[in-house]
Amino acid sequence: MDDLWQNERRLWQEGVGAYEELMGPECVMAFASMGIMARSEIIDSIRGAPRWSSIDMTDTTPTGPAGNVSIIGYRALATRPGNEPYEAACTSTYVAVDGRWKLAQHQQSAVQRA
């Protein structure tokens, strides 16, 4: 299970290489501000986006692996220089492929900060 959290952290803080390594071929992501994106669109959007300098994951909710599928949920608080902190409720679904977890789905819902 620790691998999933490490993967998730890498996706927030690292660049295109992490996405190419960790995403499955049919990965889909959903963001309120950007809509629903497929793998190639995700990678294109990451190329020009600054990565997050820190990510705090709280309210972590792992479902544990059920066969070759594992789902995690968490609240993210991410920061990067020059920007307001970003807070979101997130879920990710991973599928085991050849003994390695690959991201199949990720969803973020922005949370209004109090």
N, C-alpha and C positions, 0 to 999 in steps of 0.2 A: 504494500500500500504506500510505503514511503516513496517508491518510484513515481507514483502518480503525482504526488505533491511536488516532487522535484521537477517533473516534466512541466507541470502547470506553472511553476515559478519561472522556469526557463522560457516558456512562451510569453510571459509578461515582460521579461527583462532582456532576452537575447534577440538576435535578428533573424533574418530569413533562413539561415542555416538550421536553426532550431526548429523552425516550422517545417522545413523540407524533411528533416529527420523524424519528427514526432507526429506529424499528421498522416492519417491514412489517405489513400487515394480518393476516397469519396467523402472526405470531411466537409461538413457544413457548419457555418457559424451564423448566429443571429445577433444583431446589434440594433437597438432602437434607432440610433442615429444613422446607421449605414445600411440597414436592411439585411436580407439573407444573402450570404456569400458562399460560393463554392471554393474549392482548394486553390485554383489558379487566381481567382479574385483576391483571396486572402493573402496569398504570397505577394501579389502586386501591391496591395495596400500596405503591407509591412515594409516594403522596400523604401518608401519615402517617409515612414512614420518614426518619430523619435521613440525610443524604448523607455520604459519606466525605470527610474533609478531605484525605487523601492516598492515592495508589495507586501502588505500585511494581510494574511488570510485568517479570518475568524469565523466563528459559527460553522466550523468544518463539519461536513456531514458525508462520510463515506458510506456507501452501501455494501462495501466488500465485494470481492469478485463473485459473480454468479456464472460459473463456467468460464467463458472467455470474455465476459463483459463486466466492466466496473464503472459505476457512476459516482461522481463526487459533486458536492455542492458546498458553497462557501460564500462569505461576504468578503469582498476585496476592497482594500483602501490602498490606492496606488498614487505615487507622487513622481514628478519629474521637475527639474529646475525650470522656473519661469511659468509654471502652470498651477492652477488650483488643484488640490487633491481630487482624485476621482474615486467615487465609491459606487460599487455595483454588487448586486446579487448574481451569482454565477453558478452554472452547472456545466459539467463536462462528462462526456461518455467516452470511455476507452475500450478498445477491443484488442485482445491479445493476438498478435500475428507472429508466428515463428518465435514464440517466447518473449516478445517485446510488446509493450503497450503502445498502441497507436491511437491518436485522437480521432474519434469519429464524429463528434458533435461538441460544440461549445456555444453557450448562450449567455449574454450579459444583459441585465436590466439595471440601468442607472438608478441609484438611490439618492434622493435629495438629502443633503447634509443638514443637520439641525443647527 
